[in-house]
Every structure is written in structure tokens, then in C-alpha cells.
Amino acid sequence: MKNWIAKLRISAALDSDKQLPPKLRKRIARSGGVREFASRTAALDDALKRARPRNDPPPWLHAWVMRSVRQEAIPAQRPRWPARLAWVGGAVAALALGSVCWTIFTSRGPQPSARTAGAASLDTASGALQLGSDLARTAPATLVAPLSNEMDQLNNDLNKTAEFLMASLP
């Protein structure tokens, strides 16, 4: 990781044409890998800076540029469809979509009468109250039964132990 940071700093210094900091020069002198990277990068940087670009453009470039300039000089063609017609089509499509959504979400099917709905809710409420009453009667016995059984067995074991001890004493 330290070598990566050193290599990055070397590359940045070469890109900006600045001198390497003294601490980085010491690091380069100590590490062979960093020293090799610095020499390769410096050689590549010098070769790229000394390279001369080609002065003669390719023969097809002039025709390509001139064709682009001529096409830009031609006025833009008017669209085939007027803009108002496009707005009308979009508005019609939006209205059709809205009416379909309204139809889907407002049709609920046959509605139960108010008397039937009230009776159903009353049956549901009375069923919930009955369930609560049953739970209050049966829950204590159901929850305590295993503990009660365990206490009975413990008392039985203690009584038998006491009888054994009494029989063993002289």
C-alpha cells in the first residue's frame, strides 16, 4: 500500500513537472521496486514529451469536416406533424387511461345492504367476546396444570424420603 502511494506521488510529480519531495527521494533510494518504477515512468514521460505529433492530417478529414459544415448550414426541416396535434394525442391518451383507472377502482361489485352489514359485524363482535370469555375460563387451569402436576410429584418424593429416613433411624 505504501508503494502504491509512493508510485502515485511520483506519477503526479512527473505530470505537474515538479521536483520530487526529499522524503520521496529517500524512499526511492531505499526501495528497488519504487526505484525501478520511478526510472521507467521518467523514461516514458520523457519519450512522450519529446514525441512530435503528425502534422499532416489524413486525406478524408477535410471532406468529413466540410460535409458537417454544409449540413449545419441547411435550415432544419419542420416536423411533419404540427405540435398541436401531438398535444391533442397525448391529452386523449391521458383521458383514456384516467377513465380506465376510474372504472377499475370505483366498481366494487354488489354492495351488501346496511342490515346485512350490521348483522355481520354484530356476529363478529359477539364471537370475539365469546372467545375472550372462554379463554379467561380455561387459560389459568391450562397454564398451571403442568406446574401443579410437578408440585404433586415433588411432594410425593419428599414424603417418601421422610418415610425412608424415619424407618432408617433406630
N, C-alpha and C positions, 0 to 999 in steps of 0.2 A: 504494500500500500504506500509506503514511504517512497519507493522507487517510482510509482505512478505519479505521485505529486511532484517529485523532482523532475520527471520527464515532462510533465505538463508545464512546469515553470520554465524549463529550458525551451520548450516549443514556443511559449508565449514571449519570452525574451527575444528569440530569433524573429518572430513575427513582427514585433514592435521595433526592431533594430536597436535594442537597448543592451547594455553590458549586463553580464550575469552578476548577481549579488555575490559578495565574498563568501558567505555561508554556503551558497550553492556550488561555488567553485571548489571549496573544500570537500563537499560531498562527492563531486565528480572525481576528484583526485583519489578519494578513498575507495570508491566502488567501481569495479571493472565494467559491470553491465551498464551503469549510468554513463560511464566514460565512453563506452562504445556507442551508446545511443546519441550522446552529445556530438561525437565526431560524425556519425552518419547523418544526423539531422543538419549539422552545419554544412556538410558537403552537399546535401540535397538542396538546402536553402540557397547556397552559392550558385549551384547549377541552374536553378530555376530563375534566379535574379539575372544571371548572365545570358540566359536564353533569349533570342530575339524572335519576336512574333513574325509570322509571314506577312509580307507587305502586299502580295498580290492576291486579291480575292478570287474566289472560284468564278468561272465564267457564267454560271447560271444565276449568281446572286443579283446582278444588275437587272435581268429580266424579271426576276421574282419581286424585287423592290418596286420596279416600275409598274408591274401589274397591280400590286397592292395600292399604290398611289392612285392609279386610274380608277380602281373600284371605289375608293373613298370619294373620288370626285363626282361619281354618279349620284344623283339625288335618290334618297330612299323611296321605295315604292310604297304606295298607300296600301293598307291591308284590304283584302277582298271583302271582308265583312265589316260593315260600319260598327263602331264601338257601341252604339245604342242597341243594336241587335244582340250583341254579346251580353249586355246588361239585362236585356229582357229575358234571354235564355237562362241566365243564372237565377233571376228572380223567380221564373216559373219552376225551375228545378227545386229551389228552396221552399216554395209554397207547397209543391207536391210532397216533398219529404216531411214538411211540417204537418200536413194533413194526414199522412200515413201514421206518423208518430202519435198524433192526437187520437186517431181512430183506435190504435192499438191500446193506448194507455187508458182511454176512457171507457172502453167496453169491458164490463166486468162479468157479464153473463146475467142470469136471473138472480134478482136480489131476494133474500128471504123476507117475509113480512115481518112487521115490527113485533107482532105477538109471538111468532115462532122464535125470533131472535132473543126476546126476553125470556122465554121458557128455556131455551138452550143455555143462556147464561145463568139462570137460576139453578138448573140441574148441575151445571159445572161447579157453582159455588157450594151447593149442598153436598156434592161429592167430596169437595176439598175439606169441608168441615167434618164430615163423617170420617174421612181418612185421618184427620188430626185427632179426633176423639179415640179412634181405635189405637192409634199409635201411643197416646197418653196412657191407655189402659194396659197395653201389652209390653211396652218398652221396658218398664222397670223390672218386671219378672224375667224378661228375656235377657236383659243385660246382667242381672245379678245372679241368675241361676248357676252359671259356672263357678262364680266366686263362692256362692253358698255351698255348692257341692264340695268344693275344695276345703272349705272350713269344716264341714262334717267329717271328711276323711281325716283331717288333721286332729280333730277332737278324738276320733276313734283311735288313732295311733297313740295319742298321749294317754288315753285311758288304758290301753293295752300295756304301754310302757310302765305306767304306775302299778298295774296289777302284777306285772313281772317282777318289778322291784320289791313290792310288798311280799311276794311269795319267796323271793330270794333271801330276804332278811331273816336271821334266826330268832 
